[in-house]
Amino acid sequence: MFKDATTMIRDYIFKNGKEWENIIHEPEFGKYFTVQGTALKNVPAGYEKEHPQGEYLKFKSWYLEYPIRDEELADAGAFVVKAAELFRIMKPFNDYLNKALAGFQMPVR
C-alpha cells in the first residue's frame, strides 16, 4: 500500500542484512516465528539478485505469525505471561522495522 515504506524497508535490509539475519536466526525467535509477507516472484529492480537477503527483498510486506490454540486462551493469566514473553522475543524484529521506517510520513489525503 505504501511504496515509500516498502522501499525504505528493502533498502534497510539491503544495507543491514547481517543485523536482519542475527534477528531472524536467533534460536528463541526461530522457535516461535518465521517472517511472512506477500512477495514478488523476483528480487525487485535496483537490488542485487544474489543478495544474501534476496528472498526478503522480494517481500512487499513483512510480518510475524504465531498461531494461538483455543486451549491457550482458557487460562487468562498464563496467556498474558505467554503473550508478554512472545512480545519480548519479537521486539528486536519490530525495532529493526522501526529503524528502517525512521522518517516515514503517512501519505496525506
Jmol script that loads the backbone (N, CA, C; Angstrom):
load data "model"
ATOM      1  N   MET A   1       0.808  -1.197   0.000  1.00  0.00           N
ATOM      2  CA  MET A   1       0.000   0.000   0.000  1.00  0.00           C
ATOM      3  C   MET A   1       0.853   1.263   0.000  1.00  0.00           C
ATOM      4  N   PHE A   2       1.964   1.221   0.722  1.00  0.00           N
ATOM      5  CA  PHE A   2       2.814   2.402   0.843  1.00  0.00           C
ATOM      6  C   PHE A   2       4.162   2.093   0.218  1.00  0.00           C
ATOM      7  N   LYS A   3       4.301   2.432  -1.060  1.00  0.00           N
ATOM      8  CA  LYS A   3       5.518   2.103  -1.800  1.00  0.00           C
ATOM      9  C   LYS A   3       6.759   2.679  -1.135  1.00  0.00           C
ATOM     10  N   ASP A   4       6.651   3.883  -0.598  1.00  0.00           N
ATOM     11  CA  ASP A   4       7.815   4.501   0.051  1.00  0.00           C
ATOM     12  C   ASP A   4       8.256   3.691   1.258  1.00  0.00           C
ATOM     13  N   ALA A   5       7.310   3.211   2.043  1.00  0.00           N
ATOM     14  CA  ALA A   5       7.644   2.408   3.227  1.00  0.00           C
ATOM     15  C   ALA A   5       8.281   1.093   2.804  1.00  0.00           C
ATOM     16  N   THR A   6       7.736   0.472   1.778  1.00  0.00           N
ATOM     17  CA  THR A   6       8.305  -0.785   1.281  1.00  0.00           C
ATOM     18  C   THR A   6       9.736  -0.571   0.824  1.00  0.00           C
ATOM     19  N   THR A   7       9.978   0.486   0.096  1.00  0.00           N
ATOM     20  CA  THR A   7      11.329   0.799  -0.372  1.00  0.00           C
ATOM     21  C   THR A   7      12.265   1.062   0.796  1.00  0.00           C
ATOM     22  N   MET A   8      11.792   1.769   1.796  1.00  0.00           N
ATOM     23  CA  MET A   8      12.635   2.062   2.966  1.00  0.00           C
ATOM     24  C   MET A   8      13.051   0.769   3.671  1.00  0.00           C
ATOM     25  N   ILE A   9      12.114  -0.154   3.819  1.00  0.00           N
ATOM     26  CA  ILE A   9      12.447  -1.413   4.484  1.00  0.00           C
ATOM     27  C   ILE A   9      13.389  -2.240   3.619  1.00  0.00           C
ATOM     28  N   ARG A  10      13.118  -2.333   2.336  1.00  0.00           N
ATOM     29  CA  ARG A  10      14.027  -3.079   1.448  1.00  0.00           C
ATOM     30  C   ARG A  10      15.431  -2.489   1.496  1.00  0.00           C
ATOM     31  N   ASP A  11      15.531  -1.174   1.409  1.00  0.00           N
ATOM     32  CA  ASP A  11      16.850  -0.528   1.445  1.00  0.00           C
ATOM     33  C   ASP A  11      17.567  -0.832   2.755  1.00  0.00           C
ATOM     34  N   TYR A  12      16.828  -0.836   3.853  1.00  0.00           N
ATOM     35  CA  TYR A  12      17.430  -1.085   5.157  1.00  0.00           C
ATOM     36  C   TYR A  12      17.907  -2.537   5.259  1.00  0.00           C
ATOM     37  N   ILE A  13      17.093  -3.464   4.780  1.00  0.00           N
ATOM     38  CA  ILE A  13      17.513  -4.871   4.767  1.00  0.00           C
ATOM     39  C   ILE A  13      18.746  -5.021   3.876  1.00  0.00           C
ATOM     40  N   PHE A  14      18.741  -4.374   2.727  1.00  0.00           N
ATOM     41  CA  PHE A  14      19.862  -4.452   1.785  1.00  0.00           C
ATOM     42  C   PHE A  14      21.165  -3.974   2.440  1.00  0.00           C
ATOM     43  N   LYS A  15      21.077  -2.885   3.193  1.00  0.00           N
ATOM     44  CA  LYS A  15      22.277  -2.297   3.805  1.00  0.00           C
ATOM     45  C   LYS A  15      22.619  -2.896   5.161  1.00  0.00           C
ATOM     46  N   ASN A  16      21.654  -3.494   5.831  1.00  0.00           N
ATOM     47  CA  ASN A  16      21.846  -4.007   7.196  1.00  0.00           C
ATOM     48  C   ASN A  16      21.440  -5.471   7.284  1.00  0.00           C
ATOM     49  N   GLY A  17      21.860  -6.229   6.303  1.00  0.00           N
ATOM     50  CA  GLY A  17      21.469  -7.627   6.211  1.00  0.00           C
ATOM     51  C   GLY A  17      21.970  -8.492   7.354  1.00  0.00           C
ATOM     52  N   LYS A  18      23.164  -8.209   7.845  1.00  0.00           N
ATOM     53  CA  LYS A  18      23.715  -9.020   8.932  1.00  0.00           C
ATOM     54  C   LYS A  18      22.859  -8.881  10.193  1.00  0.00           C
ATOM     55  N   GLU A  19      22.436  -7.649  10.493  1.00  0.00           N
ATOM     56  CA  GLU A  19      21.566  -7.427  11.648  1.00  0.00           C
ATOM     57  C   GLU A  19      20.243  -8.180  11.457  1.00  0.00           C
ATOM     58  N   TRP A  20      19.685  -8.120  10.253  1.00  0.00           N
ATOM     59  CA  TRP A  20      18.453  -8.836   9.925  1.00  0.00           C
ATOM     60  C   TRP A  20      18.624 -10.328  10.197  1.00  0.00           C
ATOM     61  N   GLU A  21      19.706 -10.896   9.673  1.00  0.00           N
ATOM     62  CA  GLU A  21      19.975 -12.325   9.846  1.00  0.00           C
ATOM     63  C   GLU A  21      20.130 -12.686  11.321  1.00  0.00           C
ATOM     64  N   ASN A  22      20.826 -11.839  12.069  1.00  0.00           N
ATOM     65  CA  ASN A  22      21.005 -12.107  13.504  1.00  0.00           C
ATOM     66  C   ASN A  22      19.665 -12.170  14.227  1.00  0.00           C
ATOM     67  N   ILE A  23      18.746 -11.303  13.846  1.00  0.00           N
ATOM     68  CA  ILE A  23      17.430 -11.267  14.495  1.00  0.00           C
ATOM     69  C   ILE A  23      16.603 -12.498  14.123  1.00  0.00           C
ATOM     70  N   ILE A  24      16.470 -12.762  12.835  1.00  0.00           N
ATOM     71  CA  ILE A  24      15.551 -13.833  12.422  1.00  0.00           C
ATOM     72  C   ILE A  24      16.116 -15.225  12.650  1.00  0.00           C
ATOM     73  N   HIS A  25      17.435 -15.327  12.854  1.00  0.00           N
ATOM     74  CA  HIS A  25      18.038 -16.639  13.113  1.00  0.00           C
ATOM     75  C   HIS A  25      18.391 -16.851  14.578  1.00  0.00           C
ATOM     76  N   GLU A  26      17.971 -15.926  15.420  1.00  0.00           N
ATOM     77  CA  GLU A  26      18.122 -16.109  16.863  1.00  0.00           C
ATOM     78  C   GLU A  26      17.315 -17.354  17.234  1.00  0.00           C
ATOM     79  N   PRO A  27      17.915 -18.334  17.915  1.00  0.00           N
ATOM     80  CA  PRO A  27      17.187 -19.587  18.206  1.00  0.00           C
ATOM     81  C   PRO A  27      15.830 -19.380  18.879  1.00  0.00           C
ATOM     82  N   GLU A  28      15.757 -18.487  19.835  1.00  0.00           N
ATOM     83  CA  GLU A  28      14.495 -18.250  20.531  1.00  0.00           C
ATOM     84  C   GLU A  28      13.442 -17.684  19.570  1.00  0.00           C
ATOM     85  N   PHE A  29      13.866 -16.789  18.688  1.00  0.00           N
ATOM     86  CA  PHE A  29      12.971 -16.209  17.683  1.00  0.00           C
ATOM     87  C   PHE A  29      12.459 -17.307  16.750  1.00  0.00           C
ATOM     88  N   GLY A  30      13.392 -18.102  16.228  1.00  0.00           N
ATOM     89  CA  GLY A  30      13.034 -19.157  15.286  1.00  0.00           C
ATOM     90  C   GLY A  30      12.150 -20.235  15.873  1.00  0.00           C
ATOM     91  N   LYS A  31      12.194 -20.387  17.178  1.00  0.00           N
ATOM     92  CA  LYS A  31      11.343 -21.372  17.851  1.00  0.00           C
ATOM     93  C   LYS A  31       9.857 -21.017  17.701  1.00  0.00           C
ATOM     94  N   TYR A  32       9.556 -19.728  17.627  1.00  0.00           N
ATOM     95  CA  TYR A  32       8.169 -19.275  17.599  1.00  0.00           C
ATOM     96  C   TYR A  32       7.735 -18.621  16.287  1.00  0.00           C
ATOM     97  N   PHE A  33       8.666 -18.003  15.576  1.00  0.00           N
ATOM     98  CA  PHE A  33       8.275 -17.160  14.446  1.00  0.00           C
ATOM     99  C   PHE A  33       9.042 -17.487  13.175  1.00  0.00           C
ATOM    100  N   THR A  34       8.384 -17.213  12.065  1.00  0.00           N
ATOM    101  CA  THR A  34       9.027 -17.098  10.770  1.00  0.00           C
ATOM    102  C   THR A  34       8.521 -15.799  10.169  1.00  0.00           C
ATOM    103  N   VAL A  35       9.339 -15.189   9.357  1.00  0.00           N
ATOM    104  CA  VAL A  35       8.935 -13.944   8.704  1.00  0.00           C
ATOM    105  C   VAL A  35       8.035 -14.304   7.532  1.00  0.00           C
ATOM    106  N   GLN A  36       6.888 -13.692   7.482  1.00  0.00           N
ATOM    107  CA  GLN A  36       5.894 -13.908   6.433  1.00  0.00           C
ATOM    108  C   GLN A  36       5.690 -12.595   5.671  1.00  0.00           C
ATOM    109  N   GLY A  37       5.036 -12.693   4.545  1.00  0.00           N
ATOM    110  CA  GLY A  37       4.691 -11.494   3.799  1.00  0.00           C
ATOM    111  C   GLY A  37       4.325 -11.819   2.372  1.00  0.00           C
ATOM    112  N   THR A  38       3.625 -10.903   1.748  1.00  0.00           N
ATOM    113  CA  THR A  38       3.332 -11.011   0.324  1.00  0.00           C
ATOM    114  C   THR A  38       4.614 -10.710  -0.422  1.00  0.00           C
ATOM    115  N   ALA A  39       4.944 -11.552  -1.402  1.00  0.00           N
ATOM    116  CA  ALA A  39       6.230 -11.386  -2.074  1.00  0.00           C
ATOM    117  C   ALA A  39       6.081 -11.358  -3.595  1.00  0.00           C
ATOM    118  N   LEU A  40       7.034 -10.699  -4.205  1.00  0.00           N
ATOM    119  CA  LEU A  40       7.167 -10.718  -5.656  1.00  0.00           C
ATOM    120  C   LEU A  40       7.825 -12.035  -6.063  1.00  0.00           C
ATOM    121  N   LYS A  41       7.782 -12.357  -7.346  1.00  0.00           N
ATOM    122  CA  LYS A  41       8.441 -13.570  -7.833  1.00  0.00           C
ATOM    123  C   LYS A  41       9.951 -13.391  -7.907  1.00  0.00           C
ATOM    124  N   ASN A  42      10.383 -12.166  -8.154  1.00  0.00           N
ATOM    125  CA  ASN A  42      11.811 -11.875  -8.330  1.00  0.00           C
ATOM    126  C   ASN A  42      12.246 -10.745  -7.416  1.00  0.00           C
ATOM    127  N   VAL A  43      13.554 -10.666  -7.194  1.00  0.00           N
ATOM    128  CA  VAL A  43      14.117  -9.535  -6.461  1.00  0.00           C
ATOM    129  C   VAL A  43      13.822  -8.289  -7.292  1.00  0.00           C
ATOM    130  N   PRO A  44      13.311  -7.235  -6.680  1.00  0.00           N
ATOM    131  CA  PRO A  44      12.952  -6.041  -7.450  1.00  0.00           C
ATOM    132  C   PRO A  44      14.167  -5.386  -8.125  1.00  0.00           C
ATOM    133  N   ALA A  45      13.879  -4.683  -9.188  1.00  0.00           N
ATOM    134  CA  ALA A  45      14.916  -3.936  -9.898  1.00  0.00           C
ATOM    135  C   ALA A  45      15.599  -2.974  -8.932  1.00  0.00           C
ATOM    136  N   GLY A  46      16.911  -2.842  -9.088  1.00  0.00           N
ATOM    137  CA  GLY A  46      17.668  -1.935  -8.237  1.00  0.00           C
ATOM    138  C   GLY A  46      18.362  -2.643  -7.088  1.00  0.00           C
ATOM    139  N   TYR A  47      18.069  -3.931  -6.904  1.00  0.00           N
ATOM    140  CA  TYR A  47      18.701  -4.722  -5.851  1.00  0.00           C
ATOM    141  C   TYR A  47      19.413  -5.911  -6.500  1.00  0.00           C
ATOM    142  N   GLU A  48      20.519  -6.317  -5.903  1.00  0.00           N
ATOM    143  CA  GLU A  48      21.277  -7.454  -6.434  1.00  0.00           C
ATOM    144  C   GLU A  48      20.443  -8.730  -6.320  1.00  0.00           C
ATOM    145  N   LYS A  49      20.325  -9.446  -7.421  1.00  0.00           N
ATOM    146  CA  LYS A  49      19.541 -10.680  -7.425  1.00  0.00           C
ATOM    147  C   LYS A  49      20.133 -11.733  -6.488  1.00  0.00           C
ATOM    148  N   GLU A  50      21.448 -11.706  -6.306  1.00  0.00           N
ATOM    149  CA  GLU A  50      22.134 -12.703  -5.472  1.00  0.00           C
ATOM    150  C   GLU A  50      22.404 -12.196  -4.054  1.00  0.00           C
ATOM    151  N   HIS A  51      21.755 -11.115  -3.660  1.00  0.00           N
ATOM    152  CA  HIS A  51      21.957 -10.567  -2.322  1.00  0.00           C
ATOM    153  C   HIS A  51      21.589 -11.628  -1.282  1.00  0.00           C
ATOM    154  N   PRO A  52      22.361 -11.750  -0.189  1.00  0.00           N
ATOM    155  CA  PRO A  52      22.066 -12.781   0.827  1.00  0.00           C
ATOM    156  C   PRO A  52      20.644 -12.722   1.379  1.00  0.00           C
ATOM    157  N   GLN A  53      20.039 -11.566   1.404  1.00  0.00           N
ATOM    158  CA  GLN A  53      18.665 -11.436   1.887  1.00  0.00           C
ATOM    159  C   GLN A  53      17.690 -11.238   0.728  1.00  0.00           C
ATOM    160  N   GLY A  54      18.078 -11.696  -0.445  1.00  0.00           N
ATOM    161  CA  GLY A  54      17.262 -11.513  -1.641  1.00  0.00           C
ATOM    162  C   GLY A  54      15.828 -12.002  -1.493  1.00  0.00           C
ATOM    163  N   GLU A  55      15.642 -13.119  -0.804  1.00  0.00           N
ATOM    164  CA  GLU A  55      14.280 -13.631  -0.601  1.00  0.00           C
ATOM    165  C   GLU A  55      13.421 -12.643   0.174  1.00  0.00           C
ATOM    166  N   TYR A  56      14.031 -11.931   1.111  1.00  0.00           N
ATOM    167  CA  TYR A  56      13.281 -10.949   1.910  1.00  0.00           C
ATOM    168  C   TYR A  56      13.108  -9.630   1.162  1.00  0.00           C
ATOM    169  N   LEU A  57      13.995  -9.346   0.228  1.00  0.00           N
ATOM    170  CA  LEU A  57      13.849  -8.135  -0.589  1.00  0.00           C
ATOM    171  C   LEU A  57      12.658  -8.262  -1.538  1.00  0.00           C
ATOM    172  N   LYS A  58      12.251  -9.488  -1.838  1.00  0.00           N
ATOM    173  CA  LYS A  58      11.085  -9.717  -2.688  1.00  0.00           C
ATOM    174  C   LYS A  58       9.784  -9.329  -1.985  1.00  0.00           C
ATOM    175  N   PHE A  59       9.812  -9.315  -0.664  1.00  0.00           N
ATOM    176  CA  PHE A  59       8.595  -9.056   0.104  1.00  0.00           C
ATOM    177  C   PHE A  59       8.076  -7.646  -0.140  1.00  0.00           C
ATOM    178  N   LYS A  60       6.749  -7.527  -0.133  1.00  0.00           N
ATOM    179  CA  LYS A  60       6.076  -6.230  -0.192  1.00  0.00           C
ATOM    180  C   LYS A  60       5.539  -5.852   1.185  1.00  0.00           C
ATOM    181  N   SER A  61       5.538  -6.832   2.092  1.00  0.00           N
ATOM    182  CA  SER A  61       5.147  -6.626   3.484  1.00  0.00           C
ATOM    183  C   SER A  61       5.875  -7.674   4.313  1.00  0.00           C
ATOM    184  N   TRP A  62       6.090  -7.359   5.590  1.00  0.00           N
ATOM    185  CA  TRP A  62       6.822  -8.249   6.484  1.00  0.00           C
ATOM    186  C   TRP A  62       6.046  -8.351   7.781  1.00  0.00           C
ATOM    187  N   TYR A  63       5.754  -9.568   8.195  1.00  0.00           N
ATOM    188  CA  TYR A  63       5.051  -9.744   9.465  1.00  0.00           C
ATOM    189  C   TYR A  63       5.424 -11.083  10.083  1.00  0.00           C
ATOM    190  N   LEU A  64       5.095 -11.212  11.359  1.00  0.00           N
ATOM    191  CA  LEU A  64       5.314 -12.448  12.094  1.00  0.00           C
ATOM    192  C   LEU A  64       3.962 -13.043  12.427  1.00  0.00           C
ATOM    193  N   GLU A  65       3.930 -14.345  12.472  1.00  0.00           N
ATOM    194  CA  GLU A  65       2.689 -15.011  12.799  1.00  0.00           C
ATOM    195  C   GLU A  65       2.955 -16.051  13.875  1.00  0.00           C
ATOM    196  N   TYR A  66       2.078 -16.087  14.853  1.00  0.00           N
ATOM    197  CA  TYR A  66       2.137 -17.093  15.907  1.00  0.00           C
ATOM    198  C   TYR A  66       0.722 -17.609  16.116  1.00  0.00           C
ATOM    199  N   PRO A  67       0.474 -18.860  15.743  1.00  0.00           N
ATOM    200  CA  PRO A  67      -0.881 -19.390  15.920  1.00  0.00           C
ATOM    201  C   PRO A  67      -1.182 -19.642  17.397  1.00  0.00           C
ATOM    202  N   ILE A  68      -2.362 -19.249  17.817  1.00  0.00           N
ATOM    203  CA  ILE A  68      -2.796 -19.438  19.207  1.00  0.00           C
ATOM    204  C   ILE A  68      -3.877 -20.515  19.207  1.00  0.00           C
ATOM    205  N   ARG A  69      -3.630 -21.562  19.968  1.00  0.00           N
ATOM    206  CA  ARG A  69      -4.619 -22.627  20.101  1.00  0.00           C
ATOM    207  C   ARG A  69      -5.702 -22.189  21.093  1.00  0.00           C
ATOM    208  N   ASP A  70      -6.909 -22.655  20.904  1.00  0.00           N
ATOM    209  CA  ASP A  70      -8.025 -22.294  21.787  1.00  0.00           C
ATOM    210  C   ASP A  70      -7.713 -22.576  23.250  1.00  0.00           C
ATOM    211  N   GLU A  71      -7.074 -23.703  23.511  1.00  0.00           N
ATOM    212  CA  GLU A  71      -6.783 -24.068  24.901  1.00  0.00           C
ATOM    213  C   GLU A  71      -5.800 -23.097  25.562  1.00  0.00           C
ATOM    214  N   GLU A  72      -5.007 -22.388  24.771  1.00  0.00           N
ATOM    215  CA  GLU A  72      -4.090 -21.400  25.337  1.00  0.00           C
ATOM    216  C   GLU A  72      -4.847 -20.200  25.928  1.00  0.00           C
ATOM    217  N   LEU A  73      -6.052 -19.980  25.462  1.00  0.00           N
ATOM    218  CA  LEU A  73      -6.857 -18.855  25.934  1.00  0.00           C
ATOM    219  C   LEU A  73      -7.666 -19.189  27.183  1.00  0.00           C
ATOM    220  N   ALA A  74      -7.728 -20.465  27.530  1.00  0.00           N
ATOM    221  CA  ALA A  74      -8.546 -20.892  28.671  1.00  0.00           C
ATOM    222  C   ALA A  74      -8.048 -20.327  29.994  1.00  0.00           C
ATOM    223  N   ASP A  75      -6.744 -20.184  30.132  1.00  0.00           N
ATOM    224  CA  ASP A  75      -6.152 -19.651  31.361  1.00  0.00           C
ATOM    225  C   ASP A  75      -5.626 -18.251  31.051  1.00  0.00           C
ATOM    226  N   ALA A  76      -6.410 -17.239  31.384  1.00  0.00           N
ATOM    227  CA  ALA A  76      -6.059 -15.848  31.039  1.00  0.00           C
ATOM    228  C   ALA A  76      -4.714 -15.441  31.621  1.00  0.00           C
ATOM    229  N   GLY A  77      -4.447 -15.818  32.851  1.00  0.00           N
ATOM    230  CA  GLY A  77      -3.178 -15.448  33.477  1.00  0.00           C
ATOM    231  C   GLY A  77      -1.990 -16.036  32.749  1.00  0.00           C
ATOM    232  N   ALA A  78      -2.074 -17.316  32.408  1.00  0.00           N
ATOM    233  CA  ALA A  78      -0.982 -17.973  31.678  1.00  0.00           C
ATOM    234  C   ALA A  78      -0.832 -17.367  30.284  1.00  0.00           C
ATOM    235  N   PHE A  79      -1.963 -17.015  29.659  1.00  0.00           N
ATOM    236  CA  PHE A  79      -1.909 -16.417  28.331  1.00  0.00           C
ATOM    237  C   PHE A  79      -1.194 -15.064  28.364  1.00  0.00           C
ATOM    238  N   VAL A  80      -1.478 -14.256  29.355  1.00  0.00           N
ATOM    239  CA  VAL A  80      -0.823 -12.947  29.466  1.00  0.00           C
ATOM    240  C   VAL A  80       0.685 -13.125  29.631  1.00  0.00           C
ATOM    241  N   VAL A  81       1.099 -14.076  30.435  1.00  0.00           N
ATOM    242  CA  VAL A  81       2.524 -14.347  30.632  1.00  0.00           C
ATOM    243  C   VAL A  81       3.153 -14.787  29.309  1.00  0.00           C
ATOM    244  N   LYS A  82       2.487 -15.705  28.603  1.00  0.00           N
ATOM    245  CA  LYS A  82       2.992 -16.199  27.317  1.00  0.00           C
ATOM    246  C   LYS A  82       3.057 -15.066  26.292  1.00  0.00           C
ATOM    247  N   ALA A  83       2.028 -14.250  26.223  1.00  0.00           N
ATOM    248  CA  ALA A  83       1.996 -13.143  25.271  1.00  0.00           C
ATOM    249  C   ALA A  83       3.124 -12.155  25.554  1.00  0.00           C
ATOM    250  N   ALA A  84       3.353 -11.834  26.816  1.00  0.00           N
ATOM    251  CA  ALA A  84       4.440 -10.912  27.167  1.00  0.00           C
ATOM    252  C   ALA A  84       5.782 -11.487  26.735  1.00  0.00           C
ATOM    253  N   GLU A  85       5.968 -12.777  26.909  1.00  0.00           N
ATOM    254  CA  GLU A  85       7.225 -13.416  26.504  1.00  0.00           C
ATOM    255  C   GLU A  85       7.387 -13.373  24.986  1.00  0.00           C
ATOM    256  N   LEU A  86       6.331 -13.641  24.253  1.00  0.00           N
ATOM    257  CA  LEU A  86       6.392 -13.585  22.791  1.00  0.00           C
ATOM    258  C   LEU A  86       6.673 -12.169  22.308  1.00  0.00           C
ATOM    259  N   PHE A  87       6.058 -11.185  22.940  1.00  0.00           N
ATOM    260  CA  PHE A  87       6.326  -9.794  22.558  1.00  0.00           C
ATOM    261  C   PHE A  87       7.787  -9.437  22.820  1.00  0.00           C
ATOM    262  N   ARG A  88       8.339  -9.931  23.909  1.00  0.00           N
ATOM    263  CA  ARG A  88       9.761  -9.686  24.214  1.00  0.00           C
ATOM    264  C   ARG A  88      10.645 -10.289  23.121  1.00  0.00           C
ATOM    265  N   ILE A  89      10.308 -11.492  22.692  1.00  0.00           N
ATOM    266  CA  ILE A  89      11.108 -12.179  21.671  1.00  0.00           C
ATOM    267  C   ILE A  89      10.997 -11.472  20.320  1.00  0.00           C
ATOM    268  N   MET A  90       9.829 -10.963  19.986  1.00  0.00           N
ATOM    269  CA  MET A  90       9.656 -10.310  18.679  1.00  0.00           C
ATOM    270  C   MET A  90      10.115  -8.849  18.670  1.00  0.00           C
ATOM    271  N   LYS A  91      10.394  -8.274  19.818  1.00  0.00           N
ATOM    272  CA  LYS A  91      10.759  -6.858  19.901  1.00  0.00           C
ATOM    273  C   LYS A  91      11.943  -6.474  19.005  1.00  0.00           C
ATOM    274  N   PRO A  92      13.033  -7.252  18.958  1.00  0.00           N
ATOM    275  CA  PRO A  92      14.125  -6.855  18.054  1.00  0.00           C
ATOM    276  C   PRO A  92      13.690  -6.750  16.588  1.00  0.00           C
ATOM    277  N   PHE A  93      12.773  -7.617  16.160  1.00  0.00           N
ATOM    278  CA  PHE A  93      12.235  -7.550  14.800  1.00  0.00           C
ATOM    279  C   PHE A  93      11.466  -6.245  14.600  1.00  0.00           C
ATOM    280  N   ASN A  94      10.603  -5.905  15.555  1.00  0.00           N
ATOM    281  CA  ASN A  94       9.845  -4.652  15.472  1.00  0.00           C
ATOM    282  C   ASN A  94      10.774  -3.441  15.514  1.00  0.00           C
ATOM    283  N   ASP A  95      11.790  -3.493  16.375  1.00  0.00           N
ATOM    284  CA  ASP A  95      12.753  -2.391  16.451  1.00  0.00           C
ATOM    285  C   ASP A  95      13.471  -2.202  15.119  1.00  0.00           C
ATOM    286  N   TYR A  96      13.831  -3.310  14.488  1.00  0.00           N
ATOM    287  CA  TYR A  96      14.512  -3.260  13.190  1.00  0.00           C
ATOM    288  C   TYR A  96      13.630  -2.557  12.153  1.00  0.00           C
ATOM    289  N   LEU A  97      12.369  -2.961  12.067  1.00  0.00           N
ATOM    290  CA  LEU A  97      11.462  -2.326  11.113  1.00  0.00           C
ATOM    291  C   LEU A  97      11.247  -0.851  11.441  1.00  0.00           C
ATOM    292  N   ASN A  98      11.176  -0.533  12.725  1.00  0.00           N
ATOM    293  CA  ASN A  98      11.021   0.875  13.106  1.00  0.00           C
ATOM    294  C   ASN A  98      12.236   1.698  12.698  1.00  0.00           C
ATOM    295  N   LYS A  99      13.442   1.137  12.833  1.00  0.00           N
ATOM    296  CA  LYS A  99      14.637   1.854  12.369  1.00  0.00           C
ATOM    297  C   LYS A  99      14.583   2.039  10.862  1.00  0.00           C
ATOM    298  N   ALA A 100      14.130   1.001  10.153  1.00  0.00           N
ATOM    299  CA  ALA A 100      14.027   1.097   8.695  1.00  0.00           C
ATOM    300  C   ALA A 100      13.048   2.188   8.283  1.00  0.00           C
ATOM    301  N   LEU A 101      12.024   2.405   9.078  1.00  0.00           N
ATOM    302  CA  LEU A 101      10.982   3.365   8.734  1.00  0.00           C
ATOM    303  C   LEU A 101      11.165   4.733   9.392  1.00  0.00           C
ATOM    304  N   ALA A 102      12.327   4.966   9.980  1.00  0.00           N
ATOM    305  CA  ALA A 102      12.595   6.266  10.592  1.00  0.00           C
ATOM    306  C   ALA A 102      12.406   7.370   9.557  1.00  0.00           C
ATOM    307  N   GLY A 103      11.590   8.329   9.887  1.00  0.00           N
ATOM    308  CA  GLY A 103      11.341   9.455   8.983  1.00  0.00           C
ATOM    309  C   GLY A 103      10.178   9.237   8.025  1.00  0.00           C
ATOM    310  N   PHE A 104       9.592   8.053   8.003  1.00  0.00           N
ATOM    311  CA  PHE A 104       8.459   7.794   7.112  1.00  0.00           C
ATOM    312  C   PHE A 104       7.274   8.660   7.514  1.00  0.00           C
ATOM    313  N   GLN A 105       6.630   9.238   6.522  1.00  0.00           N
ATOM    314  CA  GLN A 105       5.440  10.045   6.749  1.00  0.00           C
ATOM    315  C   GLN A 105       4.272   9.375   6.021  1.00  0.00           C
ATOM    316  N   MET A 106       3.175   9.186   6.742  1.00  0.00           N
ATOM    317  CA  MET A 106       1.974   8.632   6.104  1.00  0.00           C
ATOM    318  C   MET A 106       1.510   9.624   5.042  1.00  0.00           C
ATOM    319  N   PRO A 107       1.071   9.089   3.894  1.00  0.00           N
ATOM    320  CA  PRO A 107       0.558   9.987   2.844  1.00  0.00           C
ATOM    321  C   PRO A 107      -0.636  10.799   3.348  1.00  0.00           C
ATOM    322  N   VAL A 108      -0.710  12.029   2.908  1.00  0.00           N
ATOM    323  CA  VAL A 108      -1.799  12.918   3.298  1.00  0.00           C
ATOM    324  C   VAL A 108      -2.835  12.920   2.179  1.00  0.00           C
ATOM    325  N   ARG A 109      -4.071  12.869   2.580  1.00  0.00           N
ATOM    326  CA  ARG A 109      -5.149  12.900   1.563  1.00  0.00           C
ATOM    327  C   ARG A 109      -5.639  14.297   1.363  1.00  0.00           C
TER     328      ARG A 109
END
end "model"
wireframe off; spacefill off
backbone 0.3
color backbone group
